[in-house]
Amino acid sequence: MAAGAKLAKAIKDNRNKESDLSDLVYGQVLSTSPLKIRVESRFEITSNFIELSQMVKDKKIKVTIDGKSTTITIFESLKVGDKVRMLRAQKSQKFYVLEKV
């Protein structure tokens, strides 16, 4: 086998399978306790397969304006019906919820 053919075969044999790569997917929250998300209207995932970013967890801070303290909400936790953008990883064994859309 010629050197060029060997190199082409090596590249082909060593490239990542599509299932090994991460990609962006969309879903909708079906329940929050326990957490369940429908992915692209095809299948459902549960909390065992889900990691949440800080942008989909409750985040409140206290601020003082003109001498008055108040609490403001920066991010809210997921609610039933929320649509989310996720990163699929680890051969579809883990879904990282990035944000609400």
C-alpha positions in Angstrom: 0.0 0.0 0.0 1.4 3.4 -1.0 2.3 5.9 1.7 -0.5 8.3 0.8 -3.1 5.5 1.0 -1.7 4.4 4.4 -1.9 8.0 5.7 -5.5 8.4 4.4 -6.5 5.2 6.0 -4.9 6.2 9.3 -6.7 9.5 9.3 -10.0 7.8 8.5 -9.6 5.2 11.2 -8.6 7.7 13.9 -11.1 10.4 13.3 -13.8 10.9 16.0 -17.1 9.3 15.5 -20.0 11.8 15.5 -21.4 10.2 18.6 -18.1 11.0 20.5 -18.4 14.7 19.8 -20.3 17.4 21.8 -23.2 19.2 20.2 -25.9 21.7 21.0 -29.4 20.4 21.5 -32.6 21.9 22.7 -35.2 20.6 25.2 -38.2 21.4 27.3 -38.5 20.9 31.1 -41.2 18.3 31.8 -40.8 18.2 35.6 -38.5 19.7 38.2 -38.7 17.2 41.0 -37.4 14.9 39.8 -35.9 16.9 37.0 -36.9 15.5 33.6 -36.3 17.2 30.2 -37.6 16.2 26.8 -34.7 16.5 24.2 -35.7 17.7 20.8 -39.1 16.0 21.0 -37.4 12.7 20.7 -36.6 11.3 24.1 -36.5 12.2 27.8 -33.6 12.5 30.2 -33.6 12.5 34.0 -31.4 14.1 36.6 -28.8 11.2 36.4 -27.8 12.5 33.0 -28.2 16.3 33.6 -25.7 18.9 34.9 -27.0 22.5 35.5 -25.1 25.7 34.8 -25.4 28.6 37.3 -27.7 30.3 34.8 -30.5 27.9 35.4 -30.3 27.8 39.2 -31.7 30.4 41.6 -29.3 33.3 42.0 -30.3 36.2 44.2 -28.2 39.1 45.5 -28.8 41.8 48.0 -28.2 45.4 46.8 -28.5 48.7 48.5 -29.9 51.6 46.5 -30.4 55.0 48.2 -29.9 53.4 51.6 -32.6 50.8 51.1 -31.6 47.1 50.9 -33.4 44.9 48.5 -33.0 41.4 47.0 -32.9 41.1 43.3 -33.1 37.9 41.2 -30.3 37.4 38.7 -31.2 33.9 37.5 -34.3 31.7 38.3 -34.3 27.9 38.6 -36.0 25.8 35.9 -39.7 25.6 35.8 -42.0 23.1 34.0 -42.4 24.3 30.4 -39.1 26.2 30.2 -37.2 25.6 26.9 -33.5 25.1 27.4 -30.3 25.0 25.3 -28.0 22.1 26.3 -24.6 20.7 25.4 -24.6 16.9 24.8 -21.4 15.2 25.8 -19.9 11.9 26.8 -21.6 9.9 24.0 -25.0 11.2 25.1 -24.5 10.2 28.7 -24.4 13.7 30.0 -26.4 16.8 29.1 -25.2 20.2 30.4 -28.0 22.7 30.6 -26.5 26.0 29.5 -29.4 28.4 29.6 -33.1 29.0 29.1 -34.2 30.1 25.6 
